Amino acid sequence: MDKHIPVLLNETISLLNIRDGSVYVDLTLGRAGHSREILKRIPHGQLVAFDQDSQALEESRPRLEEIGSNFTLIKANFEEVKEKLEELGIHKVDGILADLGVSSPQLDQGQRGFSYSLDAPLDMRMDLESTLTAKKVVNSYSLNDLARILREYGEEKDAYRIAKTIVETREIKPLESTLDLVEAVKRSKSAKELSKKGHPAKQTFQAIRMEVNQETKTLERMLEVAPSLLAPKGRLAIITFMSLDDRMVKRRFNELTKIEGDRHGIDVYCKQQKEADYIAITKKPVMPSLEEIEYNHRAKTSKLRVIEAK
């Protein structure tokens, strides 16, 4: 059985407003959960899907071929979307989707090092050709850099204490495995913190994964370029799982959809008012139903936001 369950699938497909004969881009192919549903709806259209994980591309190809051949798979980070589409002669598209969650197979494969529940080498690379690994981060970054990453990317309140324990630990012996890192986190937290619900290393693993894959920088770049690729009535749909990502998407979508002069309650004559180039399709983020959370617990923190080009 396929363990990968696409999050907010029906809501995303509906809000993309898919039209046959059009061009759609999936920036985060994963195991093609969303892409399959897009492809089913565009027998005369075109799908271009990105992923930086070669294994995801290899596993997704036959799944998409079951539906049609009108798709192109690209091994690249989504920050390169503009350049890669231009190489295909595509300058405008009718819909773009990005699901910012780590794919279930990546989490479930112990050897990839994403999971704090499985013992594995400290890796966490989405692109296995990349040279920066979690092992390199925890064993070579300075105390201050480690603390900053844990604080900014993991929103970890014990950031400095955890960073200090990591540095002290590696002075005796390098941290080699995911469980080495989990143990360092546990030694840094009080009994009260350890008794709380949820895994104590979750935020630390999140932060280091984000550093390894430069997720904040690539998301900023994608949010900068993706809206400009939309044709009139084209839509950009983004699913987030972390508050940091959601804040970035919300802020960027607000910049694109708010009317100048209206932001700070300033009165502007109608003739002077410049209209925004995009409209918000979702005034508030779309959240998963209780039913979806019940059968797919990874959907719990997901939020979907959508804008449309005028």
N, C-alpha and C positions, 0 to 999 in steps of 0.2 A: 504493500500500500504506500502511496506517495504521501510522505509526511508534510510536504510543503502545502500549506493552505493560504492562498492569497487573501490579504486583509481588505476589508471593505470593498469586496469585488463588485457586487451589484451596484452599490452607490457610485463607485468610481466609473464603471462602464456607462451608467446612466448619465452622470454629470459630464462626461467627455462629449456627449451628444454626437456619437459616431455616425458618420455618413459614408455610405459606400462610394467608392471612386476617389476617396480622399487619402491623404498621407498622414500617418500617425507614427509617433516616436515613443518607444518605451526606453527610458533612460536607465532603468534598473531591471534588466530581464529576469535575473534570478532563475527560477525553474519554470518560467513562462506562464505562470498562473494568470496574470492579467493579459499578457500578450496573446494567449490562445483565444481569449474572449474577444479581443479587438479584431484578430485575424478572421474569426468566424463572421464578423459583421462587415468585412470589406473585401469580398471576393474580387472586386474590380479595383481595389485600392492598393496601397503599399504600406507595409510596416517596416520600420527600421528600429532595431533593438540593440541597446548597448549593455555591455557588462565587462568589468575588468577581470573577472574570474573565468579562466579558460574552461574549467570544468562545468560551469553554469552554461556556457555557450554550447559545449559538446552535448550536454544532456538535454538542452532545450531544443536543439535543431530537429531531432526526430519527432518531438512533441508538436512542433509547429508544422512539420511536413505532413502530419496526419490531416491537417486542415487545408493547407495550400502551399504554394511555392512563392507567393508574392511577398516575400520578406527578405531582409538583409540583416545579418548579424555582424556587429562590430565590436572587436575587443578594444575597449578604451574606457577611460574614466569619463563620466558625463560632463565634466568641465570642457571637454573637447568637442561637444556636440556641434557647434557652429562649423568648425573646420572640417569635421568628418562628413557632415551633411553636404557641405560645399564640394567636397571631393566626389560626391555622388551626383552633383549637379542639382541638389535640392537647396533652395533658398528660403522657402516658406512651407510650413506644414499646418495641418488642420487640428492637430492635437498632440500634446506632450504629457507623458505620465512619468512621475518619479516616486518610487516607494523607498523611503530612506531607512527602512529596517534592514538588519542583517538577515540574510535568508536562512531559513530553518536548516537546510542541509549544512551550511557553514557552521552553525551552532552545534549541530548534532554530530558532526565528524570530529571526534576527539583530537585527531592529529593536527587540526587547523589552529588549535589553541585559543579559540574564542570563548570556550565555556569554562566557568569556574567550578563546574561540577565534575569535570572529567580530567584525569591526569594526562597531560600532553606537553610537548615542547612549547615554549613561549614564542608563538609565531604571530597570529592575528592579522596576517596579510590577506587582503581581499584579492590582490594581484600577486600571485606567487613569483612573479618576475621582479617584483620590487625588492630593494636591498634592505630597507628599514624593517626590522622585526621588533616584537615586544621584548624579546630577550635583549636586544641592543638598547632599547629605551631604558629598561629598568636597571641595566648593568653599566650604562655609560653616561646617562644624563646627570647633570648636577642636582644636588639637593633642592635648590631653588626652582630649577626647571621642572623637576618631578612634582614638587608641591604646586606649582602654577598649573600644570596640566590637570592634576587631580582636582584642583579647585575650580578651574574654568570649564573643563570638559565633563568632569564627573559630578560637579557641584557637591563635592565631598567635603563635609565640615571638618573631618579629621585629616585633611590633606597633608599638612605639614608633618604630623606625627607619623603617618603612613610612609611618607617620603623618607623621613629620618630612619625609620626601621628598615626600609629597603636598602638605604645606603650602608647602614651598620651591618646588615646581613651580608651584603655583597663583598664587604671588606674581609669577611671570613671565608666565604665561598659564593661564587656567582649564582644568581637565581636562574635555574635551568628550565623548570617546569611550571605549569599553571598552578599546581598545588604548592610549590615554593612561594609563589606570589600570594596565594590565598592565606597561607600560614603567616606571612609577614603582615598582611592586613589584620588578621585576627589578633596578632600580638600587639597591634597598635590601638585596638579599641577596648573600651571599658566593658565590664560585664553587663552593664545596663544596655549599651549599644548592641552588644552581641545577642542579647535576649530579644531584641526587636524582630518583628516579622520581616522576612526577606533575607536574602543572602548578604552577609556583610561586605563581600568583595564586589558586588554588582557594579557599584559606581566607579571603583578603581579599574575594573576590566573595561568598562565603557570608555573611560578617559584614555586609557592606554591604546585601546583599539582605534579611537578617533585620532590620536597622535600618529600612530603607525600608518594610517590610511589618509592622513591629512584631510579629514572629513569636513572640517569647518571651512578651510580655504577652498576646497573644491565645490562645496555647496554655495559659497559666496559667489564664485565665478559662474556657476550654472545659473543662479538666480539673476545674475547680471545679464547673461546672454540669451537664455531660453525665451523670455517673453518677446524679444525682437524677432524671433523665428516664426511667430504665429501669423498665419494669414487672417484676414478679417473673419470674425466669428470663430476663430480657432481658440481652443481652450488649453490651459496649463493646469494640470491637477497634481498636487503633491501630498503624499501621505507621510506624516512624521510620527515618531514614537517617543522622542525626548523633548523636554521643555526647551532646551537650548535650540534645537533645530526648528521647533515650532515658532519660537520667538523670531528667528531669522526670517522664516517664510512669511509670517504675519506682517512683520515690519516692511519687507520688500513688497508684498501685495498691497499694503496700505499706501506705500509710496506711489505705486502704479495706478491705483484706482481712486485716490482722493483728488478732488478738484482743487486746483490752486486758489488760494484766497479763502478757502472754506475750512482749512485745517485748524486755524486758531480762532475761529469765530469772527473773522474779519468780514465786514460787509463789502461786497464787490458788485458793481453794476453788471447786469447780465451781459452787456456788450463787451465788458472788459474781462469777463470770466473765461478762463481757458479750460476746456473740458479735458478730462483725463482720457488717455488712449485705451484704457482697459476698464472693464466693469467687474465687480465682485459677484460671482455666481453664488458663492456661499458667504452669507453675511456673518455667520458663525461657523466654526469648523464642524464638519459632519463626524459624529462619533459612532463606534460600533454598537450594535444592539446587545442587550443582555444575552440574547440567544447566541450571537456570534462569539461573545466572550466565553460563554459556557463551553462551546466546542473548540475554540481556538484561543487559549489564554494569552497568546502572544499579541492578540488584537487589543488587549485591554487599554493600553495607553495611546492607541493610534488616533490621529486626527487628519481629516481630509479637508484641504482648502483648494478652491478652484477660482481662476479668473478667466475672462474672455477678452480677446482683442476686438476692438470696434472695427 
